[in-house]
């Protein structure tokens, strides 16, 4: 009997040939201990249940600064234009 393949917890799980919907996100959150500034980053794969072949990749970033205000940006591209590693945590959406 062969052993089950080792699961890489950082690798992408999305299977584009599947006939079901899928949502998968990666987050990075960094906050200053004094609460003055923070940076939140999120990368997401979204494949709707109606047409999973039309999956998209999104990236967004929010910079929080109590003194200077907040800034948020978001980009959405077809999933095929993003890069999600199947062997570790490596993500690139919209450069």
N, C-alpha and C positions, 0 to 999 in steps of 0.2 A: 504494500500500500504506500503510495507517495504522500508526502506531506503537503498540506494546503499551502498555496503561495502566500508569502509574507505580505501583509497589507501595509502599504506606505501611507501613513496618515496625512502626509503633506501633498500627496499626488491628487490630481483631478480624478473625479469619479464619473463625470458626465460621459455618457455613451451616445454619440450623435445618431447612431443607427437605431436606437431604441424607439419604440412607438408610444412612449409615455412622456408626460411633462417632467421637468426637472428644475430645481433651483439649488445652486451651490454658491456659497460665498466664503471669502477669505477676508479677515479683518486685521488691521494693525491700529492700535490706539496708544498714543503717548500723551501723558498729562504731566505738567509741572507739579511738583509736590505742593506748591503754594496756591495752585488753582488759577494762576494768571493766564496761562496759555496751554493749548492742547492741539494735537493733530490727530485726526481720524482718517483712515484710508480704508476703502472697501472695494473688492473686486468681486463681480458676480457673473455667473452663467445663468441665463434664464431661458428655458425652453417651455413654451406653453403646451398644455395638454392637447389643444386642437391641432397644432402643427409643430411638433417638436423639431422638425427640420429647419424651421425659421428661427432657431435659437440666436440669442444675442449675448454679447459680453459687455458688461458695464464696469466702469471705474468711477469712483467719486472720491473727493477729498474735501475735508472741512478743516480749516484752520480757525481756532478760537483764540481771541485775544481780548481780555477784559478792557484794556486801555484803548486799543486801536480798532476794535470791531472784529467781525467774523467774515470769512471768505469761503465760498463753496463753489466747486466746479464738478461737472459730471460729463462723461462721454459714453456714448452707446454705439457699438459697431456690430456687424454680423459676427457670430461666434467664430467663423472661419478666419476672421482677421485678427483675432486674439491668439495668444499663445499661453497654454496651460500645460504644465509638465505632467507626464504620467509616471515620472520617477522621483519626484520630490516637489518641494514647494518653490515653484518658479512661475510667475504670472506676468504677462505683459498685455495690456489692453490699450490701444490707441497710442502706442509709443511711450 
